[in-house]
Amino acid sequence: MADVQPYVLRYWETEFPPLAPEKSGGGQRLYTQREIDIVMRIKQLLYSEGFTIAGAKKKLETELAGGAPVLEAPAEAPPPAPKTKAAVKRENDVQRTLANVKKELSEILRMLEK
């Protein structure tokens, strides 16, 4: 769900005390929704907002102590700027180039199949 490696989650469990999932009889970690929210917030702090582990730890502690929601709503992206004529021309050029490459690769494949 969080798109991070299991070893990263295990490391975060050692650094962020609120992240303490229960374990099943077989040793698998069982995350509650709250813990999933915490994982997603840690990821946001570290990867999107550029916090260090120590900074993210302090920020998360402050948020949890203040009763603030763990996950902040992401800022809305501004609408895309209208494409200039030059940008449209570049896109068309790229599309033509890709079509030519595809055609040439198809021809090479036909030659190899003979």
N, CA, C and O atoms as CSV, one atom per row, in Angstrom:
chain,resi,resn,atom,element,x,y,z
A,1,MET,N,N,0.818,-1.204,0.000
A,1,MET,CA,C,0.000,0.000,0.000
A,1,MET,C,C,0.858,1.263,0.000
A,1,MET,O,O,0.564,2.229,-0.704
A,2,ALA,N,N,1.915,1.240,0.793
A,2,ALA,CA,C,2.760,2.433,0.922
A,2,ALA,C,C,3.845,2.473,-0.149
A,2,ALA,O,O,4.505,3.497,-0.326
A,3,ASP,N,N,4.029,1.388,-0.848
A,3,ASP,CA,C,5.053,1.301,-1.889
A,3,ASP,C,C,6.457,1.580,-1.328
A,3,ASP,O,O,7.232,2.340,-1.909
A,4,VAL,N,N,6.762,0.950,-0.189
A,4,VAL,CA,C,8.110,0.974,0.377
A,4,VAL,C,C,8.499,-0.462,0.699
A,4,VAL,O,O,7.640,-1.309,0.941
A,5,GLN,N,N,9.782,-0.721,0.699
A,5,GLN,CA,C,10.277,-2.065,0.956
A,5,GLN,C,C,10.009,-2.480,2.409
A,5,GLN,O,O,9.984,-1.628,3.297
A,6,PRO,N,N,9.809,-3.778,2.657
A,6,PRO,CA,C,9.566,-4.248,4.031
A,6,PRO,C,C,10.671,-3.852,5.012
A,6,PRO,O,O,10.384,-3.544,6.169
A,7,TYR,N,N,11.933,-3.855,4.563
A,7,TYR,CA,C,13.010,-3.491,5.486
A,7,TYR,C,C,12.901,-2.020,5.900
A,7,TYR,O,O,13.321,-1.646,6.995
A,8,VAL,N,N,12.335,-1.190,5.019
A,8,VAL,CA,C,12.128,0.224,5.355
A,8,VAL,C,C,11.073,0.333,6.452
A,8,VAL,O,O,11.244,1.087,7.410
A,9,LEU,N,N,9.985,-0.420,6.312
A,9,LEU,CA,C,8.944,-0.417,7.342
A,9,LEU,C,C,9.504,-0.902,8.678
A,9,LEU,O,O,9.206,-0.326,9.725
A,10,ARG,N,N,10.312,-1.956,8.642
A,10,ARG,CA,C,10.896,-2.469,9.893
A,10,ARG,C,C,11.790,-1.410,10.527
A,10,ARG,O,O,11.784,-1.247,11.747
A,11,TYR,N,N,12.559,-0.690,9.712
A,11,TYR,CA,C,13.411,0.371,10.247
A,11,TYR,C,C,12.561,1.486,10.848
A,11,TYR,O,O,12.857,1.978,11.936
A,12,TRP,N,N,11.505,1.884,10.138
A,12,TRP,CA,C,10.641,2.932,10.654
A,12,TRP,C,C,10.026,2.519,11.996
A,12,TRP,O,O,9.836,3.362,12.873
A,13,GLU,N,N,9.716,1.236,12.158
A,13,GLU,CA,C,9.165,0.757,13.428
A,13,GLU,C,C,10.146,0.997,14.572
A,13,GLU,O,O,9.726,1.231,15.705
A,14,THR,N,N,11.445,0.942,14.289
A,14,THR,CA,C,12.439,1.180,15.347
A,14,THR,C,C,12.594,2.666,15.644
A,14,THR,O,O,12.970,3.034,16.757
A,15,GLU,N,N,12.315,3.516,14.680
A,15,GLU,CA,C,12.519,4.954,14.839
A,15,GLU,C,C,11.262,5.709,15.283
A,15,GLU,O,O,11.366,6.763,15.909
A,16,PHE,N,N,10.105,5.191,14.971
A,16,PHE,CA,C,8.845,5.869,15.259
A,16,PHE,C,C,8.014,4.999,16.197
A,16,PHE,O,O,7.310,4.102,15.733
A,17,PRO,N,N,8.078,5.242,17.507
A,17,PRO,CA,C,7.360,4.409,18.478
A,17,PRO,C,C,5.850,4.255,18.233
A,17,PRO,O,O,5.310,3.188,18.524
A,18,PRO,N,N,5.145,5.272,17.711
A,18,PRO,CA,C,3.706,5.061,17.465
A,18,PRO,C,C,3.429,3.975,16.415
A,18,PRO,O,O,2.311,3.468,16.314
A,19,LEU,N,N,4.445,3.633,15.650
A,19,LEU,CA,C,4.295,2.603,14.620
A,19,LEU,C,C,4.720,1.270,15.237
A,19,LEU,O,O,5.898,0.912,15.224
A,20,ALA,N,N,3.746,0.549,15.774
A,20,ALA,CA,C,4.029,-0.716,16.453
A,20,ALA,C,C,2.944,-1.737,16.117
A,20,ALA,O,O,2.064,-2.001,16.937
A,21,PRO,N,N,3.003,-2.312,14.914
A,21,PRO,CA,C,1.952,-3.254,14.529
A,21,PRO,C,C,2.017,-4.542,15.354
A,21,PRO,O,O,3.086,-4.981,15.778
A,22,GLU,N,N,0.856,-5.120,15.561
A,22,GLU,CA,C,0.793,-6.437,16.204
A,22,GLU,C,C,1.352,-7.457,15.228
A,22,GLU,O,O,1.438,-7.200,14.027
A,23,LYS,N,N,1.728,-8.607,15.749
A,23,LYS,CA,C,2.215,-9.681,14.881
A,23,LYS,C,C,1.301,-10.886,15.021
A,23,LYS,O,O,0.811,-11.199,16.106
A,24,SER,N,N,1.087,-11.551,13.898
A,24,SER,CA,C,0.254,-12.750,13.901
A,24,SER,C,C,1.056,-13.897,14.510
A,24,SER,O,O,2.245,-13.751,14.791
A,25,GLY,N,N,0.404,-15.023,14.707
A,25,GLY,CA,C,1.098,-16.202,15.229
A,25,GLY,C,C,2.265,-16.618,14.356
A,25,GLY,O,O,3.247,-17.177,14.843
A,26,GLY,N,N,2.154,-16.342,13.051
A,26,GLY,CA,C,3.228,-16.692,12.116
A,26,GLY,C,C,4.278,-15.610,11.977
A,26,GLY,O,O,5.213,-15.755,11.190
A,27,GLY,N,N,4.138,-14.513,12.739
A,27,GLY,CA,C,5.135,-13.451,12.703
A,27,GLY,C,C,4.859,-12.340,11.706
A,27,GLY,O,O,5.647,-11.400,11.598
A,28,GLN,N,N,3.734,-12.432,10.961
A,28,GLN,CA,C,3.416,-11.361,10.011
A,28,GLN,C,C,2.908,-10.140,10.759
A,28,GLN,O,O,2.191,-10.260,11.753
A,29,ARG,N,N,3.285,-8.966,10.275
A,29,ARG,CA,C,2.826,-7.728,10.894
A,29,ARG,C,C,1.399,-7.432,10.465
A,29,ARG,O,O,1.046,-7.551,9.291
A,30,LEU,N,N,0.583,-7.043,11.443
A,30,LEU,CA,C,-0.815,-6.720,11.176
A,30,LEU,C,C,-1.020,-5.243,11.493
A,30,LEU,O,O,-1.053,-4.843,12.656
A,31,TYR,N,N,-1.156,-4.444,10.445
A,31,TYR,CA,C,-1.272,-2.998,10.603
A,31,TYR,C,C,-2.731,-2.588,10.730
A,31,TYR,O,O,-3.581,-3.048,9.967
A,32,THR,N,N,-3.019,-1.718,11.699
A,32,THR,CA,C,-4.346,-1.117,11.817
A,32,THR,C,C,-4.419,0.044,10.823
A,32,THR,O,O,-3.404,0.451,10.258
A,33,GLN,N,N,-5.618,0.568,10.619
A,33,GLN,CA,C,-5.757,1.724,9.726
A,33,GLN,C,C,-4.943,2.899,10.248
A,33,GLN,O,O,-4.322,3.624,9.471
A,34,ARG,N,N,-4.947,3.085,11.553
A,34,ARG,CA,C,-4.171,4.178,12.168
A,34,ARG,C,C,-2.689,4.020,11.840
A,34,ARG,O,O,-2.024,4.999,11.500
A,35,GLU,N,N,-2.165,2.803,11.939
A,35,GLU,CA,C,-0.748,2.571,11.641
A,35,GLU,C,C,-0.453,2.761,10.157
A,35,GLU,O,O,0.624,3.232,9.792
A,36,ILE,N,N,-1.394,2.402,9.314
A,36,ILE,CA,C,-1.222,2.637,7.870
A,36,ILE,C,C,-1.164,4.143,7.616
A,36,ILE,O,O,-0.348,4.613,6.823
A,37,ASP,N,N,-2.038,4.901,8.296
A,37,ASP,CA,C,-2.013,6.362,8.163
A,37,ASP,C,C,-0.668,6.923,8.625
A,37,ASP,O,O,-0.125,7.839,8.007
A,38,ILE,N,N,-0.138,6.371,9.711
A,38,ILE,CA,C,1.163,6.822,10.221
A,38,ILE,C,C,2.262,6.514,9.210
A,38,ILE,O,O,3.123,7.355,8.955
A,39,VAL,N,N,2.236,5.315,8.634
A,39,VAL,CA,C,3.230,4.946,7.614
A,39,VAL,C,C,3.165,5.913,6.439
A,39,VAL,O,O,4.194,6.382,5.953
A,40,MET,N,N,1.948,6.210,5.985
A,40,MET,CA,C,1.799,7.113,4.840
A,40,MET,C,C,2.292,8.519,5.191
A,40,MET,O,O,2.881,9.198,4.350
A,41,ARG,N,N,2.053,8.954,6.424
A,41,ARG,CA,C,2.524,10.284,6.847
A,41,ARG,C,C,4.041,10.311,6.937
A,41,ARG,O,O,4.668,11.285,6.519
A,42,ILE,N,N,4.643,9.246,7.482
A,42,ILE,CA,C,6.108,9.172,7.556
A,42,ILE,C,C,6.690,9.249,6.147
A,42,ILE,O,O,7.652,9.978,5.903
A,43,LYS,N,N,6.110,8.505,5.241
A,43,LYS,CA,C,6.585,8.522,3.850
A,43,LYS,C,C,6.472,9.927,3.269
A,43,LYS,O,O,7.389,10.402,2.599
A,44,GLN,N,N,5.350,10.587,3.525
A,44,GLN,CA,C,5.143,11.953,3.026
A,44,GLN,C,C,6.196,12.898,3.603
A,44,GLN,O,O,6.779,13.704,2.878
A,45,LEU,N,N,6.432,12.796,4.902
A,45,LEU,CA,C,7.405,13.678,5.550
A,45,LEU,C,C,8.806,13.455,4.994
A,45,LEU,O,O,9.527,14.412,4.709
A,46,LEU,N,N,9.187,12.191,4.843
A,46,LEU,CA,C,10.553,11.881,4.406
A,46,LEU,C,C,10.761,12.106,2.913
A,46,LEU,O,O,11.743,12.729,2.510
A,47,TYR,N,N,9.853,11.610,2.102
A,47,TYR,CA,C,10.081,11.608,0.661
A,47,TYR,C,C,9.554,12.854,-0.042
A,47,TYR,O,O,10.191,13.356,-0.968
A,48,SER,N,N,8.399,13.358,0.385
A,48,SER,CA,C,7.813,14.505,-0.306
A,48,SER,C,C,8.239,15.832,0.302
A,48,SER,O,O,8.504,16.795,-0.417
A,49,GLU,N,N,8.305,15.881,1.644
A,49,GLU,CA,C,8.596,17.147,2.309
A,49,GLU,C,C,10.060,17.294,2.684
A,49,GLU,O,O,10.469,18.360,3.145
A,50,GLY,N,N,10.862,16.246,2.498
A,50,GLY,CA,C,12.311,16.347,2.682
A,50,GLY,C,C,12.804,16.359,4.116
A,50,GLY,O,O,13.923,16.802,4.374
A,51,PHE,N,N,11.995,15.882,5.057
A,51,PHE,CA,C,12.437,15.833,6.448
A,51,PHE,C,C,13.503,14.748,6.629
A,51,PHE,O,O,13.529,13.762,5.892
A,52,THR,N,N,14.375,14.939,7.611
A,52,THR,CA,C,15.268,13.868,8.047
A,52,THR,C,C,14.454,12.947,8.946
A,52,THR,O,O,13.326,13.272,9.316
A,53,ILE,N,N,15.028,11.795,9.300
A,53,ILE,CA,C,14.346,10.893,10.229
A,53,ILE,C,C,14.048,11.629,11.534
A,53,ILE,O,O,12.931,11.562,12.048
A,54,ALA,N,N,15.050,12.332,12.070
A,54,ALA,CA,C,14.871,13.048,13.339
A,54,ALA,C,C,13.790,14.120,13.211
A,54,ALA,O,O,12.950,14.263,14.099
A,55,GLY,N,N,13.809,14.858,12.132
A,55,GLY,CA,C,12.816,15.903,11.918
A,55,GLY,C,C,11.418,15.329,11.753
A,55,GLY,O,O,10.450,15.861,12.297
A,56,ALA,N,N,11.318,14.242,11.001
A,56,ALA,CA,C,10.022,13.602,10.801
A,56,ALA,C,C,9.491,13.050,12.120
A,56,ALA,O,O,8.292,13.103,12.393
A,57,LYS,N,N,10.399,12.524,12.926
A,57,LYS,CA,C,10.015,11.973,14.234
A,57,LYS,C,C,9.409,13.079,15.103
A,57,LYS,O,O,8.353,12.896,15.709
A,58,LYS,N,N,10.092,14.228,15.155
A,58,LYS,CA,C,9.585,15.353,15.951
A,58,LYS,C,C,8.248,15.854,15.411
A,58,LYS,O,O,7.315,16.096,16.177
A,59,LYS,N,N,8.157,16.008,14.105
A,59,LYS,CA,C,6.936,16.508,13.474
A,59,LYS,C,C,5.772,15.557,13.751
A,59,LYS,O,O,4.675,16.000,14.092
A,60,LEU,N,N,6.011,14.245,13.604
A,60,LEU,CA,C,4.959,13.267,13.834
A,60,LEU,C,C,4.532,13.272,15.298
A,60,LEU,O,O,3.340,13.198,15.598
A,61,GLU,N,N,5.499,13.360,16.209
A,61,GLU,CA,C,5.166,13.418,17.642
A,61,GLU,C,C,4.304,14.637,17.940
A,61,GLU,O,O,3.327,14.542,18.683
A,62,THR,N,N,4.659,15.776,17.366
A,62,THR,CA,C,3.888,17.003,17.567
A,62,THR,C,C,2.470,16.844,17.028
A,62,THR,O,O,1.503,17.229,17.685
A,63,GLU,N,N,2.353,16.280,15.836
A,63,GLU,CA,C,1.035,16.092,15.227
A,63,GLU,C,C,0.176,15.147,16.059
A,63,GLU,O,O,-1.005,15.410,16.286
A,64,LEU,N,N,0.776,14.042,16.515
A,64,LEU,CA,C,0.013,13.073,17.290
A,64,LEU,C,C,-0.374,13.637,18.654
A,64,LEU,O,O,-1.471,13.367,19.144
A,65,ALA,N,N,0.512,14.418,19.273
A,65,ALA,CA,C,0.224,15.009,20.583
A,65,ALA,C,C,-0.855,16.075,20.469
A,65,ALA,O,O,-1.662,16.242,21.383
A,66,GLY,N,N,-0.875,16.788,19.367
A,66,GLY,CA,C,-1.840,17.872,19.174
A,66,GLY,C,C,-3.191,17.398,18.678
A,66,GLY,O,O,-4.119,18.194,18.531
A,67,GLY,N,N,-3.305,16.101,18.420
A,67,GLY,CA,C,-4.572,15.568,17.929
A,67,GLY,C,C,-4.853,15.898,16.480
A,67,GLY,O,O,-5.971,15.709,15.998
A,68,ALA,N,N,-3.840,16.390,15.783
A,68,ALA,CA,C,-4.023,16.716,14.368
A,68,ALA,C,C,-4.162,15.431,13.564
A,68,ALA,O,O,-3.634,14.392,13.961
A,69,PRO,N,N,-4.866,15.490,12.442
A,69,PRO,CA,C,-4.942,14.299,11.599
A,69,PRO,C,C,-3.543,13.889,11.162
A,69,PRO,O,O,-2.698,14.734,10.866
A,70,VAL,N,N,-3.317,12.602,11.126
A,70,VAL,CA,C,-1.985,12.107,10.777
A,70,VAL,C,C,-1.667,12.405,9.324
A,70,VAL,O,O,-0.549,12.804,8.998
A,71,LEU,N,N,-2.636,12.216,8.460
A,71,LEU,CA,C,-2.397,12.475,7.043
A,71,LEU,C,C,-2.974,13.826,6.673
A,71,LEU,O,O,-4.161,14.082,6.877
A,72,GLU,N,N,-2.139,14.676,6.136
A,72,GLU,CA,C,-2.607,15.968,5.644
A,72,GLU,C,C,-3.045,15.795,4.201
A,72,GLU,O,O,-2.449,15.029,3.444
A,73,ALA,N,N,-4.071,16.501,3.839
A,73,ALA,CA,C,-4.526,16.438,2.456
A,73,ALA,C,C,-3.461,17.058,1.567
A,73,ALA,O,O,-2.971,18.149,1.859
A,74,PRO,N,N,-3.096,16.378,0.486
A,74,PRO,CA,C,-2.105,16.965,-0.408
A,74,PRO,C,C,-2.630,18.235,-1.055
A,74,PRO,O,O,-3.821,18.358,-1.338
A,75,ALA,N,N,-1.741,19.161,-1.280
A,75,ALA,CA,C,-2.127,20.410,-1.932
A,75,ALA,C,C,-2.574,20.101,-3.355
A,75,ALA,O,O,-2.019,19.231,-4.026
A,76,GLU,N,N,-3.580,20.827,-3.795
A,76,GLU,CA,C,-4.065,20.609,-5.153
A,76,GLU,C,C,-3.040,21.135,-6.148
A,76,GLU,O,O,-2.461,22.207,-5.970
A,77,ALA,N,N,-2.839,20.367,-7.175
A,77,ALA,CA,C,-1.907,20.783,-8.214
A,77,ALA,C,C,-2.557,21.886,-9.033
A,77,ALA,O,O,-3.757,21.838,-9.303
A,78,PRO,N,N,-1.768,22.879,-9.430
A,78,PRO,CA,C,-2.346,23.937,-10.265
A,78,PRO,C,C,-2.728,23.359,-11.622
A,78,PRO,O,O,-2.145,22.367,-12.060
A,79,PRO,N,N,-3.695,23.966,-12.283
A,79,PRO,CA,C,-4.072,23.450,-13.602
A,79,PRO,C,C,-2.886,23.574,-14.560
A,79,PRO,O,O,-2.088,24.505,-14.453
A,80,PRO,N,N,-2.778,22.633,-15.491
A,80,PRO,CA,C,-1.654,22.689,-16.418
A,80,PRO,C,C,-1.715,23.954,-17.268
A,80,PRO,O,O,-2.788,24.432,-17.637
A,81,ALA,N,N,-0.545,24.471,-17.560
A,81,ALA,CA,C,-0.458,25.663,-18.403
A,81,ALA,C,C,-0.833,25.271,-19.837
A,81,ALA,O,O,-0.552,24.153,-20.269
A,82,PRO,N,N,-1.458,26.181,-20.564
A,82,PRO,CA,C,-1.776,25.862,-21.958
A,82,PRO,C,C,-0.489,25.617,-22.742
A,82,PRO,O,O,0.538,26.250,-22.495
A,83,LYS,N,N,-0.567,24.695,-23.681
A,83,LYS,CA,C,0.605,24.350,-24.474
A,83,LYS,C,C,0.886,25.452,-25.502
A,83,LYS,O,O,-0.015,25.987,-26.149
A,84,THR,N,N,2.160,25.757,-25.617
A,84,THR,CA,C,2.560,26.727,-26.631
A,84,THR,C,C,2.645,26.029,-27.983
A,84,THR,O,O,2.658,24.800,-28.057
A,85,LYS,N,N,2.702,26.808,-29.034
A,85,LYS,CA,C,2.840,26.228,-30.372
A,85,LYS,C,C,4.136,25.432,-30.476
A,85,LYS,O,O,4.180,24.388,-31.127
A,86,ALA,N,N,5.191,25.931,-29.831
A,86,ALA,CA,C,6.480,25.234,-29.866
A,86,ALA,C,C,6.381,23.887,-29.153
A,86,ALA,O,O,6.953,22.900,-29.615
A,87,ALA,N,N,5.657,23.838,-28.023
A,87,ALA,CA,C,5.504,22.588,-27.282
A,87,ALA,C,C,4.706,21.572,-28.093
A,87,ALA,O,O,5.036,20.387,-28.114
A,88,VAL,N,N,3.663,22.040,-28.754
A,88,VAL,CA,C,2.853,21.158,-29.593
A,88,VAL,C,C,3.697,20.625,-30.744
A,88,VAL,O,O,3.604,19.448,-31.091
A,89,LYS,N,N,4.529,21.496,-31.343
A,89,LYS,CA,C,5.397,21.063,-32.449
A,89,LYS,C,C,6.384,19.997,-31.958
A,89,LYS,O,O,6.609,18.997,-32.640
A,90,ARG,N,N,6.978,20.213,-30.763
A,90,ARG,CA,C,7.922,19.223,-30.213
A,90,ARG,C,C,7.228,17.886,-29.977
A,90,ARG,O,O,7.781,16.830,-30.285
A,91,GLU,N,N,6.015,17.934,-29.430
A,91,GLU,CA,C,5.272,16.690,-29.200
A,91,GLU,C,C,5.018,15.966,-30.514
A,91,GLU,O,O,5.180,14.748,-30.600
A,92,ASN,N,N,4.621,16.711,-31.534
A,92,ASN,CA,C,4.375,16.103,-32.850
A,92,ASN,C,C,5.655,15.512,-33.418
A,92,ASN,O,O,5.637,14.422,-33.990
A,93,ASP,N,N,6.769,16.226,-33.263
A,93,ASP,CA,C,8.056,15.716,-33.746
A,93,ASP,C,C,8.429,14.419,-33.033
A,93,ASP,O,O,8.897,13.469,-33.660
A,94,VAL,N,N,8.220,14.388,-31.734
A,94,VAL,CA,C,8.535,13.183,-30.956
A,94,VAL,C,C,7.650,12.026,-31.425
A,94,VAL,O,O,8.133,10.904,-31.583
A,95,GLN,N,N,6.371,12.287,-31.646
A,95,GLN,CA,C,5.458,11.237,-32.097
A,95,GLN,C,C,5.890,10.692,-33.464
A,95,GLN,O,O,5.860,9.483,-33.692
A,96,ARG,N,N,6.294,11.595,-34.374
A,96,ARG,CA,C,6.761,11.155,-35.694
A,96,ARG,C,C,8.030,10.315,-35.567
A,96,ARG,O,O,8.164,9.278,-36.216
A,97,THR,N,N,8.953,10.768,-34.730
A,97,THR,CA,C,10.206,10.030,-34.532
A,97,THR,C,C,9.923,8.646,-33.976
A,97,THR,O,O,10.493,7.660,-34.444
A,98,LEU,N,N,9.049,8.564,-32.983
A,98,LEU,CA,C,8.709,7.267,-32.402
A,98,LEU,C,C,8.040,6.356,-33.426
A,98,LEU,O,O,8.300,5.153,-33.449
A,99,ALA,N,N,7.189,6.913,-34.264
A,99,ALA,CA,C,6.538,6.111,-35.300
A,99,ALA,C,C,7.580,5.562,-36.269
A,99,ALA,O,O,7.493,4.406,-36.682
A,100,ASN,N,N,8.567,6.387,-36.637
A,100,ASN,CA,C,9.635,5.934,-37.535
A,100,ASN,C,C,10.475,4.842,-36.891
A,100,ASN,O,O,10.836,3.867,-37.549
A,101,VAL,N,N,10.788,4.999,-35.607
A,101,VAL,CA,C,11.572,3.979,-34.895
A,101,VAL,C,C,10.793,2.676,-34.854
A,101,VAL,O,O,11.357,1.605,-35.080
A,102,LYS,N,N,9.513,2.759,-34.569
A,102,LYS,CA,C,8.668,1.556,-34.522
A,102,LYS,C,C,8.661,0.864,-35.889
A,102,LYS,O,O,8.771,-0.359,-35.974
A,103,LYS,N,N,8.529,1.663,-36.959
A,103,LYS,CA,C,8.510,1.094,-38.306
A,103,LYS,C,C,9.835,0.393,-38.597
A,103,LYS,O,O,9.845,-0.721,-39.121
A,104,GLU,N,N,10.950,1.039,-38.261
A,104,GLU,CA,C,12.258,0.446,-38.515
A,104,GLU,C,C,12.464,-0.828,-37.700
A,104,GLU,O,O,13.020,-1.803,-38.205
A,105,LEU,N,N,12.022,-0.826,-36.455
A,105,LEU,CA,C,12.150,-2.023,-35.625
A,105,LEU,C,C,11.307,-3.166,-36.174
A,105,LEU,O,O,11.717,-4.326,-36.127
A,106,SER,N,N,10.131,-2.835,-36.693
A,106,SER,CA,C,9.283,-3.864,-37.303
A,106,SER,C,C,9.969,-4.468,-38.524
A,106,SER,O,O,9.911,-5.678,-38.741
A,107,GLU,N,N,10.618,-3.619,-39.318
A,107,GLU,CA,C,11.341,-4.109,-40.494
A,107,GLU,C,C,12.507,-5.003,-40.082
A,107,GLU,O,O,12.743,-6.039,-40.704
A,108,ILE,N,N,13.227,-4.618,-39.055
A,108,ILE,CA,C,14.347,-5.447,-38.562
A,108,ILE,C,C,13.818,-6.789,-38.073
A,108,ILE,O,O,14.418,-7.828,-38.346
A,109,LEU,N,N,12.705,-6.776,-37.355
A,109,LEU,CA,C,12.122,-8.010,-36.852
A,109,LEU,C,C,11.724,-8.924,-38.010
A,109,LEU,O,O,11.949,-10.133,-37.948
A,110,ARG,N,N,11.136,-8.361,-39.064
A,110,ARG,CA,C,10.766,-9.166,-40.237
A,110,ARG,C,C,12.010,-9.798,-40.853
A,110,ARG,O,O,11.990,-10.966,-41.241
A,111,MET,N,N,13.098,-9.022,-40.943
A,111,MET,CA,C,14.340,-9.569,-41.524
A,111,MET,C,C,14.872,-10.712,-40.656
A,111,MET,O,O,15.353,-11.714,-41.186
A,112,LEU,N,N,14.794,-10.579,-39.370
A,112,LEU,CA,C,15.318,-11.598,-38.473
A,112,LEU,C,C,14.476,-12.864,-38.494
A,112,LEU,O,O,14.987,-13.957,-38.252
A,113,GLU,N,N,13.201,-12.721,-38.781
A,113,GLU,CA,C,12.316,-13.891,-38.811
A,113,GLU,C,C,12.489,-14.723,-40.079
A,113,GLU,O,O,12.025,-15.861,-40.133
A,114,LYS,N,N,13.147,-14.175,-41.096
A,114,LYS,CA,C,13.336,-14.907,-42.362
A,114,LYS,C,C,14.355,-15.982,-42.203
A,114,LYS,O,O,14.648,-16.702,-43.158
